[in-house]
Amino acid sequence: MEIKQKYAWAFATALVVAPCVAVIPTQAAAMPFVDIKKSDSERELYNAVSELYSKGIVFGTTSTTFSPYQQLTRGEAAYFLAQALHLQTSNVENPGFSDVPTSHQYYGSIAALAANGIIQKGTHYNPNASIKRSQMAKMLTLGFHLKQATSLTAPFTDFTKDAETDRYIQTLLDYGITQGTSSTTFSPYTDVRRGQMALFLYRMLQKNDDDLYIIGVE
């Protein structure tokens, strides 16, 4: 079954200065990261990071490295996703996380995700902790307003014990945003890498450009 669904969110053309290390270019520029090669094996990753960097969505760990295989923190994930969704990150209601004061470098992004219902409010956000594949599935599904799967068709033997979380995982599979770590596993509690998140966002934005042709969504 094939369903066509179009989302009309707009992405920013004005770029911002990223927190931490790398400076976001003021216009499209050659990717400065030397740890991702434009080879056949890394071509999609190169294209993903290059495009997202030029749009101010991602930043490197230094001015010349992206560290694609380094664990993505929950703070970085919030920043990347908020930028990709063009969320308002200033003058946002404080979600009340005790470990994310208003002076925190990712405060605006985290607050924006909470304000838009992408993450739940609580006492702690743990911005320096790594983000898991199952958590990423939920944030992307809610952030991009994907049509959530109603049944599990993937042959994974390691689905979680939480039915709602499993549906988020199935949703990303149905949209072709990610796949399993093997033919029978998704590894929901494995850490997401920086390069993997770039690929997820890149594929999502490409599908938005293609009017989100969705295959296998019930």
N, C-alpha and C positions, 0 to 999 in steps of 0.2 A: 504494500500500500504506500502510495507516495502522496505526501501532503505538501503544499506550497504555502509558506507563511512568511510575511515580510515584516521586519521591524524597521522603524524609521528614526531610530535615535541618531543624533548628529555627533560627530567627533570633532574635537577642538582643532582649529588650525593654528591658534596661538600656542606657543610652547612655553614651558615653565622650566625653572631651574630645579633639578632633582635634588633630594637630600643626599647627604653623605658625600660621595666621592666625585662622581662624574658630572660634567657640565653638559646639559642638554643643548644641542646646537640650535641656533636661531633660525636656521633653514635646513632643508635636506642636505645632508653631507655624507661623505664616505664613512662607513662604519670604522671606528678607530680600534676595535677590539682585535688583538692579534691572536687570541686563543680560540677563534672560530675560523675555520678555513672554508674558502669557497670551492669545496671539492664535492664530488658526487655524493660521498657519504654524509656530508654535513650541509649540503646545498639548502635544504628546507630550513634548517636551523639558522644558517647564515642569512637567508632571506628574511626569516622571521625577526631576528634580532636587529638586523639592519633597518627594516621598515619601522619596527616599534620604537627603536632608538630615535629615528628621525622624527617621529611623531611625539616624542617626549613621554612615551609610555613606560619605557624601561631605562635603567641606567646600569653602569658597570660597577664592579667592585673596586676598580681603579680607573684611571683615564684611558688605559689601553687594554684592560682585561674585563671580560664579562663573567668569567667563572661559570660556564654553563652546567658543570657537574656538581657545583656546590649546592648544599641544601638551601632552599628558599625559606626565609623566615616569614612568620605570619604578618609582620610589619611590612616587609617587601611585597608580599602578596596583596595586602590591602592597597598599597600605593599603586602597583601595576594595574590592578583591577579598577580602582577609582579613576585612574587616568584613561584607561581604555573605554570606560563607560562615560567619560566626561562628566563626572559627578561634581557638584558644588562642594568644595572642601573648606571653604571659609565661612564663618558665621553659621556654623552647623551646631545643632544642639549637642551638648556634652553627653555622651552615653554613660558616663560615670565609671569607667574602668579605672580602678585604683592604680594600675601599672601603666596607664597612658595619660599622663598629665597634659595639660594644654600646651606645655613647652616641648612635648615629645615630637620628634621629627616626622612621625607618621600619624600624629593626632588627627589632622584634618581628614586624611584618607580613611582612617578607622572610624571616625565619627560619621563620615559620609556613608560608609557601608551600613552602619547601624541605623542611621536615619532612613535609609532606603530598604530596610528589612532584609538585607543580604546576610548580615550576621546578627546574632542575638545580643541584647544588652545583658550585662552581668557585672560581677565584681572584678573579674580579671579577663584580659585579652591575651596575655602572654605574647607580646610582639616579637620577642627574640627567640621564641621556640620555633621549631620547624613545623611546616604545614603538611598534613597528610593527604594522600590521594583522595580519600573519601571526603575530607573537608573541602578540598579543592572542587570536587564534583558538585557539592552543594552550592558553593559560592558562585561558580560559573552558571549553574542552572538558574539560580535566583537572580543573579546580576543581569544576565542577558534575557531574562523572561522566556526561557525555553519551555516548550510544551512538555510537561513531565510525563515520563513513561508510566503506564498503568500496570504493566506486567513485566516480569523478568524473563528474558529470552536468552541471555548470555549463558554460556556453559561454565560459569565460574563456580568453583567449589569453595571459594573463600569469601563469598558474600558476607556482609556483616549480619549481626543479629537484629539490626534495626531496619525495618522494612522501608521506611522513608528514605534513609540513607542509600539503600540499595537501589531505589528508584532514581535517585540523582545519578548514581553510577550508570545505570542502564540508559538514562537520558543522554549522557555524553557519548555513550557508545552508539546510540541511535542517530545522533547528529554527526558522527564521524569525527568528533573532536579528540578522542583518545581511544585507546584500545587496551587490552589486557597486557600484563607482563609476561604471560604465556597463553597458550590456547585454552587453559582451564583456570587461570588465576588473574585477579585484578590487583592484588596486593593493596587493599584499601588503607592499611596502616603504615605503608612505606612512605618515606619522605619524598616530597616533590622537589625536583631540582630546578635551578633557575632557568636552564635551557628548556626544560619541559614546560614550564609555565609560559615561556615566550612562545613555544609552539602552540599551546592551547589557545592563547589569545590571538595569535596570528591566524589560525584556522577559523576561529570564531569570526574575526573581522572579514576574512575572505568569504565565509558563508553569508555574512550580512551583505556583502557586495553582490553576491549571486542570488539575492532574495531568499536565502535560507531554504533551499530545496532539501526537504527532510525525507529520509527513507526509513521505513520501518517504525514510525511512531504511531502508536494507537490513540 
